[in-house]
Amino acid sequence: MTTIHVNEIALGVESFGDDDAPLVLLAGSTTMLSWPDALCERLSAGGRRVVRYDLRDSGESTTTDPLAPAYTLRDLAADAAALAHALGDGPAHLAGIGVGGMVAQVAVLDHPGAFSALTLVGTRPVAPGPPDDDLPDHDQATMSRLFSRPLPDWADREAVVEFAAAGAGILGDDPLAARAVAARVWDRTPSTAPAVQMANQLGMVFSRLDCTPRWRERLPGIEVPTLVVHGRHDRFFPVGNGEALAREIPGARLLVLEKAATAIPNAAAGEVAEAMLTLG
């Protein structure tokens, strides 16, 4: 892992594969560890240079104040384009997961020359907050269980890890995998300050980020090959959101993971990698 400076900030990155291979750039949600090692390794074995990175105010990227971000969604999209340029001479295959998928949509719309393909995983075509009337909202029973729990002591690594594992169980993800990822996120968070630890684990930045103006109406203007991946049992962004993305982006392919929820299970890494590799 290292950092790369773009747009007057540092972005934490980790690379897999040959530096001269075609680039696949993975935008985290919000840390790079949203992307499983197994998928990164499958993509690199398929002849790609894979770079996953932390968004601002997460992981090893520049962290200032996650509770009051002084930048917008479009700044995060510009970071993706600048990072793609810094890493290679040609356009990159950009992939975003969760809120990182929102970054990826805007990046391809605002900086089309920087990207050759787009993959969107477990995301939706509108910003955090109430969705459009035709899009399914978070499963309310699940959200009630998820957010009614007392928060852990963010300075207590074991408490944070157990909190993440329990949350994964509520969402339908693998608690053991979530526990391992949460421990890695905690270990590489640059500060033990509770607000920073909480932001890294929960992606708190996006609840306060300026995501205007809307971009959904621009989706028919995306011209690069696009893959939309969504878990059938996703209770946070139900699968209808992925279906809407696939309908509205010309020529997009929808891959529904029948045994997945919000995270990409290791068992699905090969299927997702194969689909991504077909895009270029």
QUIMOTA-V533637 format. One record per backbone hydrogen bond with DSSP energy under -0.5 kcal/mol. NH is the residue of the N-H (numbers start at 1). CO is the residue of the C=O. If there is no record, write none. Layout:
BEGIN
nh: [NH,NH]
co: [CO,CO]
END
This chain:
BEGIN
nh: [2,4,6,6,9,11,13,14,16,21,22,24,25,26,26,27,27,28,29,34,35,36,40,41,42,43,44,45,46,47,48,49,50,50,51,51,52,53,54,55,57,58,61,62,64,68,73,76,77,78,79,80,81,82,83,84,85,86,87,88,92,93,94,94,95,96,97,98,100,101,102,102,103,104,105,106,107,108,109,110,111,114,115,116,117,118,119,120,121,122,135,139,140,143,144,145,146,147,148,154,156,157,160,161,162,163,164,165,166,167,168,169,170,171,172,173,175,178,179,180,181,182,183,184,185,186,187,188,189,189,190,196,197,198,199,200,201,202,203,206,207,208,210,211,218,219,219,221,222,225,227,228,229,229,230,231,232,233,234,238,241,243,244,245,246,247,248,249,250,252,253,255,255,256,257,257,258,260,261,265,268,269,272,273,274,275,276,277,278,279,280,280]
co: [13,11,4,9,6,4,2,52,50,18,47,49,93,24,51,25,95,53,31,31,32,34,36,37,38,39,40,41,42,44,43,22,16,48,24,49,14,26,12,30,62,55,58,10,62,65,210,72,73,74,75,76,77,78,79,80,81,82,83,84,114,23,92,117,25,119,27,121,97,98,98,99,99,100,101,102,103,104,105,106,107,111,112,92,92,225,94,227,96,229,132,235,138,139,140,141,142,143,144,152,153,155,156,157,158,159,160,161,162,163,164,165,166,167,168,168,173,174,175,176,177,178,179,180,181,182,183,184,185,186,59,193,193,194,195,196,197,198,199,203,204,205,71,209,215,215,216,218,219,116,118,253,120,227,255,261,257,260,231,236,238,239,240,241,242,243,244,245,248,249,226,228,253,254,230,255,256,257,263,263,265,266,268,269,270,271,272,273,274,276,276,277]
END
